[in-house]
Amino acid sequence: MGSVVSQLSKPRVVNMSSPQAVFVQNVLKEHKVVIFSKSYCPYCTMAKEQFKKLNVPYHVIELEQRQDGDEIQNVLGQMTGGRTVPRCFIDGKFIGGGTDVKKMYETGALQKYFS
């Protein structure tokens, strides 16, 4: 029997052809801007605000409002290297979290995606 630490540090095995993985892939194809979020998360709000300032429509998936939110978060972890929210995508490409998107806005890098 291993220690709690060794049990927690085992990498998750994520089935990238699961319904949740297919859902994520389809959402990323269907929308230019996608934010995987939790409605109570201040970093998620921070990310959304940057797109609002640019009047850019974005598609939000509020993970805590879905029964499969944890599985979707596991898929995002496999795809992006992290499970934290928000997970922000433009044109299917992961661009970062809340502070990343805010910094991109402040430097003008975010605007370049929409000009």
Secondary structure as GFF3:
##gff-version 3
##sequence-region A 1 115
A	DSSP	alpha_helix	4	8	.	.	.	ID=ss1
A	DSSP	alpha_helix	19	30	.	.	.	ID=ss2
A	DSSP	beta_strand	33	37	.	.	.	ID=ss3
A	DSSP	alpha_helix	42	53	.	.	.	ID=ss4
A	DSSP	beta_strand	59	62	.	.	.	ID=ss5
A	DSSP	three_ten_helix	63	65	.	.	.	ID=ss6
A	DSSP	alpha_helix	69	80	.	.	.	ID=ss7
A	DSSP	beta_strand	87	90	.	.	.	ID=ss8
A	DSSP	beta_strand	93	96	.	.	.	ID=ss9
A	DSSP	alpha_helix	98	107	.	.	.	ID=ss10
A	DSSP	three_ten_helix	111	114	.	.	.	ID=ss11
###
